[in-house]
Amino acid sequence: MSLPLPPPAPARDPVTPEGRPGPVTPGRWASGPPSQAQPLLRQEAKGEEEEGEETGVQGAWGTGAAGQGWRGWGEAARAAAAEAEEGQVAARGAAAAGAGGGRGGWRRLLAWLRRRRPQCCPCAAPLPRSAAHCCHGGTKMAAVAYNLGKREINHYFSVRSAKVLALVAVLLLAACHLASRRYRGNDSCEYLLSSGRFLGEKVWQPHSCMMHKYKISEAKNCLVDKHIAFVGDSRIRQLFYSFVKIINPQFKEEGNKHGNIPFEDKIASVKVDFLWHPEVNGSMKQCIKVWTEDSVAKPHVIVAGAATWSIKIHNGSNEALSQYKMNITSIAPLLEKLAKTSDVYWVLQDPVYEDLLSENRKMITNEKIDAYNEAAVSILNSSTRNSKSNVKMFSVSKLIAQETIMESLDGLHLPESSRETSAMILMNVYCNKILKPVDGSCCQPRPPLTLIQKLAACFFTLSIIGYLIFYVIHRNAHRKNKPCTDLESGEEKKNIINTPVSPLEILLQSFCKLGLIMAYFYMCDRANLFMKENKFYTHSTFFIPIIYILVLGVFYNENTKETKVLNREQTDEWKGWMQLVILIYHISGASTFLPVYMHIRVLVAAYLFQTGYGHFSYFWIKGDFGIHRVCQVLFRLNFLVVVLCIVMDRPYQFYYFVPLVTVWFMVIYVTLALWPQIIQKKANGNCFWHFGLLLKLAFLLLCICFLAYSQGAFEKIFSLWPLSKCFELKGNVYEWWFRWRLDRYVVFHGMLFAFIYLALQKRQVLSEGKGEPLFSNKISNFLLFISVVSFLTYSIWASSCKNKAECNELHPSVSVVQILAFILIRNIPGYARSVYSSFFAWFGKISLELFICQYHIWLAADTRGILVLIPGNPMLNIIVSTFIFVCVAHEISQITNDLAQIIIPKDNSSLLKRLACIAAFFCGLLILSSIQDKSRH
């Protein structure tokens, strides 16, 4: 049985037009079938309307219980009142029995049930005519039990209880990870060097951290003025070649295989040498001993290892193993001394594929290799008595070889892909702590707290303390005024009326909750408490979740309150399913698959289309250009992002979608608010104003085209201070120009569509009644056919894309085709316009929070990886992290709503004072940011 739960509170997203005129859907009596299942998480019922939704009772005008026929308004009202009165009697009896009323309460309840005249359940399905006049009492009792059970489930499984469960899960997971770090150590370098697994072919995933794939320029930048030495046999030579090819891919594997091989990049001043020492003997010892002398320049990195030659030359004898132990014992102190000033790695021997070994190598068995590795590990780790050895064991290559040695050509040497993986691990071990790449969390220390982050932590700490003090004082006052009990009647008498919650309490409570949430954000993506993993795309990881949410969305559907084009429920549904698809796209790493990427670009464009449509409709219909409306929209769009910029130490442009929507909202506002202000009420009196509005839109289109093809002018505008502080990323505004240009026309298309639609609606060209097609049958069928063809044509074109740059160039002009096709397919049939998915609509109401929060508490490393709360079980990890992520996004949505009512008051004088305070806050933030940037440089 599904859990029918009512949708959340009214949406706060300003994208959809508010207060659009239209007929009110008539109320319905509790005499029809129960409503269909609603979203899995429900908000607490507030007010009479939500209480009605919570019961799940639904009906239709003029319908009654089976066999009762048509009843007038008065009779229906009297019947409903009788039902309610009898239900209250039953509820009082059950409450008395359950709350300590003893036998008397149960007796009263049973007496009421015996006196109860059997009736047909008003919410049950219609009965046959023969049974219409007399229903069994069991049917009524079953319906009552169903409704009571549903209420009980909804009472315990609500949004509030879900959030409490999420909080408990976070505390338990944090405690487990903290204990694990204490027990197993907090050095991610050890995990990188010793453990991991293949996510797919040639994709290596270290345990608990992310590995960065270094480019040529990054490798040279890291290794400038560095000397790296590889010492060992032919396997170490292979590793040397793979390492050098990261710096110079054109370097060829040639020269004397049994001799030293030098490499030097004079431009980058990088020197990498291979020194041929196939056995651990006196020759290798002498080479290492030279570096320990103070007068000799030491390599910055030393990678050494050997064993297979000793096994081969001595035919795998035990004496050779004993000699190996003696030799490595003599070398260990020298390596330990070098490790104090250089990074020293001892490469353990990889397994062999014995079936492919030649006859002269048959003595090299995996059993012998394991014995040599055990000897090296035990001796090198015990070279220091009282502390941990500084010589690091490079044992991860063994795990890599176990998976890939079957692809070896001779059974001894690893395939090229495995060598490249080992070389990239070496690069991560050394360079991550120098360059600190975002997606290279291995071997990277926690970033130090900035001055702004410290001040933010103090502010949230004071808010939490302040709220706790306020709560204790309020609770003590509540205890003093606790209702007393009347000893004669046994009923409580209330001494006072509950006082409303003060704005100060709401403010402190909101910042208290926000502080705890921000602490979770920091733990997930900055504190290295939780693990992170790289993404790996497969078709199944993207399309299977898509099918799953599609089934859920179709299952949870309801009738809309109104049947207009793009009504509130429909736009919430649209935003909801798009947001869920985008989330799956991000976590699956589907950006590497070009057809999926192009379709996701359309979804982002559709969000911006709704921005143009919704804000234009609001200003056109209501004509509200007041400062309160502007501040409300800007606050709700930007509040969370501003807090994250402070707490997570990220620039505003990093959360690119919010700046994009904010700028387009201001463009729409300025376009419509500037003289002459043209609104629907004024235009209805004179058609000339419609022409004036079209001129405004044409001028806006001209400005968009100019900025799109004049990158210099665009960059000059947004490079001006203080705009540059908002729109710069990595020292320039190119990223902002690219993002803006990618969907430059779609907001204009949304505004134009809103204008045309509202004009047609005003002239009653559209048929928006329930169940009616939007146009006449012929026109509707023709438009539906054109829409389906256009929709599929775009999908075929997007799927055939070969080059991302070329497709991105065409995307701004053609994305509107699929958006308009979807709108027509969704709205032309009357039955499609009359229903919506409450499951998708629930997520649509918090789509902005979901999009922003995913950066740090669902994904990891600023969307480059995946957050791992439960290691070793990817499916369970996704379920738990998603549950916490959704609960946090919903709570932030409520906090933003609460703070918006307090910080942005309707009174203009109070609002101006608040705006002055906000301006002072941002000025202080800019000053602190400048000081912080100077200290970094």
N, C-alpha and C positions, 0 to 999 in steps of 0.2 A: 504494500500500500504506500503510495506516495504521500509526502507531507505537504499539504496545502498551506502555504504561508503567504500572508499579504505582502505586497511590494513595499519598499522603503518610503520614507518621508518624501515630500515634494522635492523635485530635483533642484539643484542649485546651479547647474551648468547654464550659463547665459547664452549658449549657442542657439538653442531653440527659442523661437519667439514666444513671449509670455503674453497671456491675456488676449489671444487671438479670438475675435468674435465668432460665435457659432452656436448652434442650438444645444441646449443642455439635455443630456440623455435622461429620460424619465427614470425615477426610482422604481424599484421592483420589490414586490412583497415576498415574504419568505414562504412561497408556496410552489416554487419551481424546483428544478433539480439542483443539487449542490454544484458550486462552481468548481472549475477544473483546478488541478494542482498549480500552486504558485511557487515562486522561487524557494530554494532550499533554506535560505537564511531570511528571517523576517524581522522587521523592526518592531519595537514595542508599540502596541496600539495606543494612539493618542486621539481622544475625542470620540464622538459618537460615530463618525464616518468610518474610522478605522476599526471600531468595535464591530460594526456591521460587517466589515471585510473579514475580520478574524473568524467569525462564525462560519464563513464559507457558504452562507445561504444566498440563493439567487432564484429569481423567478422571472415572469414576464407579465406584462399588463394584461389583466383580465383573466389570468389562469388561476385555477384553484387546485385543491387536492382532488384526487381521482373520485369521480362520482358526485362531487359537490356542485358542479356546474358554475354558471356565472353568478358572481355575487357583487352587490353594489359596494360603493366605497364605505358606507357606514357599516355594513355587515362584515366586510373584510377587516375593517379597523377593530370592530368588537371581537372578532375571532382572534386577531393577532394579540389584542390586549388580554384575552382570556388565556391564550397560550403563554404569554409572558408571565401572567400572574401565577398560573399553575407551576411554571418553571421556577419562579422565585420561591414558591412554597417548597418544592422539591429541593431546591438548592439550600434553603434554610434548614430543612430537615437533615440533609446530608452533612452540612457544615456543623450542625449541633452534634451529630453522631461522631463525626471525625475529629472535632476539636475538643472532645472531652465531655460531650453532652450525656454520655452514658446510655443506659437502656432507653431512657425517655426519648432521646433524639431518634434512635433507630425505630422505636415504636411509632413515633409520629410519621416518620418516612414511610414505614410499611403500611400504616393506616391510610395515608394519602394514596399509595399505590393501589390499595384494595378499593378505595372509593373512586379511583380514576376510571372514567368512562372510556372504553377502548375507542380510539380514533385512528384514522389513517394518518400516517406520518406526512406532514406537508412537504418535507424535502425528499421523500422517497419517490421512486419512479411510479408513473400511473399504473393502477391495478386494473385487471380485467373487470368488465361490467358486473359479473356475478359477485365479485368480491368488493365492489366499490362501496357498498352500503355498510359493510361490517369488516373491519380489519382485525386481524389477530393482535392481541396485546403484545405478542412477541415482536411484531414488526416495529411497533412504537418504541418498545424498550431497546431494540437493537439500534434504532436511529438515535435514541437518546444516548445510548452507550457510545455510539460512533462519534457524536458531537462532543460528548464529555471527554472521550479519549483523545480526540483531535485537539481540544483545548489544552488537555494535560500535556500532550507532546509539544504543542506550540509554546506552552508556558516554560518548559524546561529546555527546549531546543530553539532558542531565540538568538538574535544577533548578540545580545548581551552575554548569554551563556557561552556562545561560540568564542567571543573575545576573551572571556575568562579562561576558557580552555586553551586558547592560543597563548595567553600570558603564562600559564602553567607550563606549557610545552617549551616556551622560550627559556624560562628559568631552569627547567630540567636539562635542556640541551646545552645551555651555557655552562651549567655545573659539570656535566659530563665531559665537555670539551676542555674545560679548565683542568679537570682532574687528569684527563688524558695528556694534556700538554705537560703537566707537572711530572707525570709518571714516565712518559716516553721522550720527554724533551721538547723544546720549543724551536729547535733548529731545523728549518725546512730544507737546508742544504743536505742534511743527512738523508731525508726522504728522497730528494732528487738524485742522490748518488747511489741509493741502495734499493729503491722500490718503485713500482709503477706497473702499468699494464697497457696493452694496445687497445685503443678505442675502435680502431678499424685498421685497414691496411696502411702501414707506414705512419700512423698517427699515435705517438707515444704520450701517455698521460702519467706524469709522476704522481705519487701518493700525496694528496692533501694540498697541492699547490699547482700553479699554472706555469707553463714553459713558453717563453717568448721565442718566436722564430726571427732570428737576427738577419737583417739585410746587410748588404756589403758596406754601405755608408755607416751603419750603426756599429758594425764590427770594427771598422777602421777607427772610428771615433773612440771606441772603448780601448783599443789596443795601441793607441798612439804612444810612441816612445817605450814600448814594452818588448821584452824578449821572452819567448816561450820555447822550452826545450822538451823534445820527446826522446826518451831513452829506452831502447829495448829491441825486440825482434820484429819479424815481418808483420805481425798483427798490430804492433804499435806504429809501424810505418804506414799501414793502412789508415789508422786513426789520424796520423799526421797529415796525410793527403786530404782527407775529408775536412779537417780543421782549416787547412790553408785555402781550400776551395770556397769556404765561407767568405774569406777576405778577397780572393781572386779566383772566380769560377773558371778562368781560362788556364789555370795552372795544370800542366800535364804530368801524368805519372810516368816519369822517365828518369834515366840515370842509373847509376850502379845500385842494384837492389841490396847488395850486401856491403854498403858503404854509407857514409854520412851524406845527408841531403840538406842543403841550406835553402832558405827562402827569405827574401827581404823586399819590402815595399818602401822605397826611399821617400815617396811622397808622404805617406802616412807614418813613416818612421817606425815600421813594425818589422820585427825579426823573429822568424820561426825556424828552428833547426831540428833535424832528426839525426840522432847519434846512434849508430849501429852497435848495439851490445846485446846479442841474442841470448846470453847466459848471465845469470847472477854469479859473477866471479870477480877475480881481482881486477880485471879490466874495467868493469862497471864501477867497482869500488873506487878505483883511482880517478875515474871521471867525476864522480860525485864529490870525492875528497877535495879536488881542486876548487870546487865552488864554495867549500866551507872556509877557505882562507880569506882573510879580511881584505887582502889586496886585490882580489879578483872580483870582477863584476858578476853578480849572481843573476840567473834568470828569474823573472818575476813569477813564472809558472813552470813547474817541472812535472812531467807526466812520464812515469816509468813502469816497467813490467816485463817479465820474461819467465818462461818455464818450459814451453813445448820443445825447444832445442835441447834442453837438458834431458828431457824424457827420450827424445829421438836419438841423440848421440850415445847415450848410455843404455839404450834399449829398455828403458823403463825399469831399471834396477833399483832396489831399495837403497843401495849405497849412494846412488845419485840423489835420491831424496834427502838422505842424511847430509850429504855435502851441500845441497841447496839450503837446508836449514842453517848450517854453519855459516854459509856465505851471507845469507840475508840477515843473520844475527849480527854479523860484523858491519853490515851496511846500515842497519836500523838507527844507530846513534847519529850517523852522518845525516841521514834523511831527517831525523828529528831536529837536528841543529839547523838544517836548511829551512825547515818548516816554520821556524821562528821569524824569518824575514821574507820567505817566499811561500807561495801556495804549492804544496807537494801532494801529488796523487799517485797512489799505487794501483795499477790496473790489474784486477784479478783475471785469471785465465777463463776465456769463454769455452763452453762445451764444444765438442766436435761431432760431426755426423759420421760415425764410424763406417757406415756402409760405403761412403764415397772416398774414403781415405785410400791413397795409393799404398803399394806393398811396403815401401820404405818408411811409411808413417803409421802402420798398423799398431805399433806399440803405444801410440798416443791414444789412450783410452780416457773416457770420462771419469773412470774411477781414479786413474792416476792424476788427472787434472784436479779433481776434488781434494786429493791428498796434498798437492802442492799449494792449493788455495788456502786450505786449513792451516798449513804451516806458516804461510805469509801473514795471515790474519792474526794468528796467535802471537807471533813474534813481534810484529809491528805494533800491535795494540798494547803489548806488555813492555815496550821499550822505555816507557816512563813509569815509575813506580807509584807515585802519589797523585798523578793527574792523568787526564785523558790525552791520548796521543794526538799530536798535531798533524800527523800524516793521515790524509783522508783516503779511505778505501773506495776505489771506483768499481763497485760491484754490480752496478745497474746493467752493465754490458752483458753480464751473464744472463739476466732475465730477457734482454732483447734477443740474444743469440738463441735461447731456448725456443723462441717462437719463429726464428727466421733461418736457422742454420741449415734447414732442409733445402733452402734455395741456394746454398753454397755451391760453387763450381767444383771445388776439390775436397769439401768436407772439413777443411781447416780454417779457411779465411771466410769472413762474413760477407754477405752480399752488400752492395753499395748502399742501399737504403738503411741498413742497420748501422753501418759506419757513420752515415750522415747524422743519424739520430744520436749516436754517442758523442760525435763532435759538437752537435748543438747543445747537448747537456753540459759539456765542458764550457762552452761559451756562456751559457746561462749561469753556471756556478761562479764564473769570474766576473762577468759583466753586469749582472742584474743589480748588484750593490753599487755599481758605478753609474750606470745610465738610468736605473730605476724605471724600466718600462711598465706601463700600466698592466699589461697582460703577462707580466713575468713576476709572479708573486714568490716564486722559489728564491731562497737566499736573499730576500729583500727585507730589511728591518722595518719595523713600524715607523711611519713618518712622524717626526716630532710635531707636537701641538703648536699651532701658530698663536699669535697674540689674540686674534679674533676668536679662534676656537676656545681659548682659555676663558675669555670674557663671556662667551656664549654658555660654557659649562657653569660658570659662576651664576649667570642669570637663571638658568634652569634649576640649579641647585637651590637658589634662594626662593624660586617659585614653588618648588616642592615643599620646602620648609614652611613657607608662608601658608600654603594650602593646608598642610597638616595642623599648624597652629589654629587656623581658622576653623578647621573641621572639629578639632577637640573642643574649642570654645563653643561652637554651635551645638555639638552633641551634649555638652554639660548643660547648656541652656534648655535643650530639648528634654533632658531628664528631669529638670526642675519643674517643667510644665507638662510632665507626663500625665495622661488622663487617669483619673481615679476611678475606682470600681464601686458601683452602688451595691451595697451588701444585700439589699432587699431584692432587687431585680436581677442582680448578677451581670448587669450591663455596664459598659464603660461610659463615663461622661467626659466629653472633651472640654477642657478648660479654655483653650484658645483655638483660634483658627490658624491653620498653617500659613506662615508668612511666605510671600514669594521669594524666590532665590535672587539674591542681590547681584548686580553686574560684577562687583568685585569678586564674589565667590565664583561666578562663571569664569571670569578672567583667570583667577588663580588655578582653578581646576583644569582649564584648557591648557595653560602653560605647563602645569604639572604633568598631565598626560602627554603633552607634546615633548617634554623633556625626556620622559621615559622612552618614548618612541624613537627620538633622536639618538638616545644611547644605544638602542638596538641597531639603528642604521650604522652607527660608528663601529659597533662590534662586528657587524657583518662585513663591512667593506673597508675598514681602516685598521682595526686592532689586531688582525691576524688570529682572532680567536677561532672562528669557523673556517672550514676548509673551502678551497676553490678548485674548480676543474675547468679545463678547456672545453669548448663546444666541439661537437662533431656531428656533421649533418648526414643523415640518411633519409631517403624518401619516407620510410615508415615513421620516423620520429616526428615528421611534420604532418603527414596526411592522416595517420590514425587518430591523433588527438582532434584534428579538424572534424573528422567523421563523428567522433564521440560527442563533441559539444554541439554539433548539428542535430544529432538525435535528441539530446537534452533540450535544445532550444525548441524543437518541433513539439516535444512532449508537453512542455509547460507553456501552454498558450491560453489566452483569454480574449474576451471581446473588448474592443476599444470603447472609451467613453464617448468619443466622437469619430466620425468617419471622413474627416477632411484629409486632403493630401498632406503628407508629412506632419501628421498630428503629433502631440507630445509623446504618446506611447510609442509611436512608430519611429520617431527620431531617436528616442532612448534605446529602442531595440536595435536600430541601425548602428548607433555608436557602440552598443554592447558587443554585438557579434564581430564588428570590425576590431574592437580592442582585443578581444579574445584571440582572434586570428593573428594580430600583430604580436601579442605576447608569445604565442606558439612559434611564430616566425623567429622571434629574437632568441628564445631559449634553445631552439633546435639548430640555430646557425644556418638557416635556410637562405641567407643572403648570398651564399656561394652558388645557388641554383638560380640562374638568370630569369627563367619564366616566373618563378615564385616572387623574386625581387620586383619584377615589373608589376605584378598584380598587387603587391603590398604598397607600391608607390601610388596606385590608384586609391587604395584605402586611406592613405595619408591625405591625398588630394580630396577625398570625399569628406574628411573631417573639416578641411578648410572650406570646402563648398558649403557645408552646414554653417560655418562661421559667417560667410557672406550672406547666406539665405536668412539665417536667424536674426542677426543684428540689423540687417536691412529691414526685415519685416517688422521688427519691434519699433525702430525709429519711424518707419513709414506709417504704421498704424497709430501708434501712441503719440508720436511727436515729442517724446520726453528726451530732451537734450540736456537735462540738468546735470550738475556736477555729481550729485549723489549716485545716479545711475552709472556714470563713468567710473567713479571710485569703487563702487560695488563690484563691477566686472573686473577691473584691474586687480583689486585685492584678491578676489576668488581665483583668478588665473595665476597670480604670481606669489601668493603668500608662501606656499610650500616650497617653491623653487628658491625664494630668497633665504628661507631658513636652511635649506640644504646647501646653498652656496656658502653660508657661514659655517655650518657644522662640518660639512664634508670637504671644505676648502676647494671648491670648484667654481670656475667662472660661470656667469649667467648664461653665456652662449652654449655652454656644455649641454644644457637641457634645451636643445634647439627648438623644440616644438612650441614651448611656451613663449619664447621671444617672437616666434613666427606668428602665433595667434594674437599676441598682444599688439604687435605692430599693425597687423591687418585690422584689428578692431579699431585702433586709432585712425587708420586710413578711412575706414567706413564712417566713423564718427565725424571726422573733419570734412569728408566729402558731402555728407548730408547736413551737417550743422552750419557750414559756412553760408553766407548770404548768396542767393536767397534760400531760406529754409523751405523746402517743398515737402509737404506731407500729404497723406491720402485725403484728409479732410479738406485741405485747400485745393487739391487737384480735382476733387469731385465737382467743385463749383465751376471750374474752367479747364478745359482740355489743354489749354496752352501750357499749363504747369507740367503736364506729362512730357511735353517736348523739352521743357527746361530741365527736367530731371534727366532725360536722355542725353542732353548736352553735357550735364555734369558727369555722367557715366562715361561718355565718349572722351572727355578730358582726362578722366582717371585712367582709362585704357591707354591714352597717348603717353601719360607719365610712366606707366608700367613698361611700355615698350621702350621708352627712352632709357630708363634705368637698367632694363634687361640687357640692352646692347651697348651700354656705356659703363663698363666695369670701373673705369677711372672715376667717373662722377659719383657712382654708388659708393665706392670706397672712401672718397673724400668726405662725403656726408657722414658716414658712420665711423670715420676715424677721428671726428671732432670730439674733444673732451667735453662732457663726461660720457657721451655716447660710446666712445671707444672702450670704456671700462665695462660696458654691458655686452658689446657685440664682438670684441676681439677674442680670438682663440689662438693660442700659440703665437701671439704677437702681431696678428694681422686679422683682417675681416674677410678673408677669402672664403672661409667656411660658411660664414653668414651669407655672403653673396651667392654661393652655390646653393644653399638651402632655400633661400628666397626665390632664386631664379628657377628652381626645379618645379615649383608650383605657382608660377607668377600670375597665371590667368584664371585659376580656378575660383578664387574668391570673387573676382569680377563676374564670372559665370554664375556663381551662387546669387549675387545681387540681382543680376539681370533676370534669372529664373524667378526669383521672388517677385520682382516687379511685374513680369508677364503673368504669373499665376494669380497674383492679387488683383490685377486688372481684369482677367477673365472671370475670376470669382465675383468681383463687384458687378460685372455685367451679366451674371448668372448664365454663363456659357457652359459651366461645368455642372454635372449632376453628382453631388456628393452625399446623396442619401444612403441609408444603410442598404447594402446589397445591390445598389445600382451601379452600372458601369459608368466610368467618368464621362464618356461621350456616347454618342449613338452607337448601336451595335456595329455598324459597318466601319465607322471611324475607329472605334475601340479595337476591333479585330485587326485593322490595317496597322494602327500604331503598335499594337502588341507584336505583330509580325516583324515590323521594322526594328523594334527594340530588341527582340530576341536575336535577329540577324546581326545587328550592330554589336550587341554584347558578345556574341560568339566570334565575330570578326576581330574585335579587339583582342580577345583571349588568344585567338590563333596567331595574330601578329605578335603579341607579347611572348608567346611560347616559341616563336621562330626567331626571336632576337639572338644575335650572335655577339654583339658588342654592346657593353653597358653604356659607354659614352654616347654612341649613336642613338640608342633607344632613349636615353635621358634627354637628348636634344629634341626628340619628337614628342616626348611625354607631356609637356605643358599644353600642347595644342590638341592632343587627342584623348587625354584622360577624361575630359568632360563627356566624351561619347559613351563610355561605359557607365559613368555616373548617371547621366540622363536616362540611359536605357534601363538601369536598375530602378530608378524612381518610377518610370512609366510601367514597368512590369509589376512593381509592387503596388501601384495605386490605381491602375485602370480597372482591373476587376473589382467589383464591389465587395465580394466575399473576402478578397485578400486585404482590402482596406479596413475591413471590420474586425479583424483579429490581429493580435500581436503576440510575440513571445515574451512572457513575463520574466523568463530566465535571462534572456539577453537584455531586456530593459533594466533589470536590476543592476547588471554590470555597467550598463550605459550611464546610469546615474553617478557612478564613481569612476568613469572612464579616464578623466584627467588625472586623478590620484593613482590609478593603476599604471598609467603610462609613465608617470614620474617615479613612483616608488620602485618600479621594476629595476631601475638603474642600480640600486644598492642592496635590496633585501630579497630579491628573487634571482636576478642575475648577480654577477660579481665582477670585481675589477672594472667598474664603470661600464657594464654591459658586455665586456669582452669574454667573460667566463660564466660559470654557473656556481651558485652558492650551494655548498654541501653541508647540510645539517646532520644528515645520517649517512656516514660513509659506508660503502660496500653494498648498498641497496638503492640503486638509482630510482626505481619506481616509488618506493616508500619515501625517499628523500623529496621527490617532486610533489607528492601528495601533501606531506607535512609542510614543506616550505611554501607551497601555494596556499594552503589553508591560513598560515600565519600572515602571508603577504596580503591576501584579500581582506582579512580582519583589520590589519593595520591601515590599509587604504580606506576602508569604510570609516574607521575611527578618525582618521585625518580629515575626511570629508565632513564629518560632524563637527570636529574642532574648528575647521575653517568657517563653517556656517555660524557657529556660536560667536566666534571672534568678529566675524563680519558685522553682526548685529550691534556689537559693542563699539568697535573701532570706527565703523562707518555709520554714524547716526544720520537720521533723516533731517534733523535740524541743521540749517546751513551754517549758522554761527558756530555751533559746536563742531561741525564738520571741518570748518576752516581752521579751527584751533588744532584739531587732530592732524590735519594735513601739515600744519606748521611743525608739529612734533615729528611727524613721519619724515618731512624734509630735513629736519635737524638730525634725525637718526641716520639718514643716508649720507649726509655730509660727513658725519663722524665716521661712518663706515668707509667712505672714500679716503679720508685722511689716514685711517688705520691701515687700509689696504696699500696706500702709497708707502707708508713707513715699512710695512711688511715686505713689499717688493724690493725696497732698497736694501733691507737687511739680508734678503736672499741673494741679491747680486753681489 
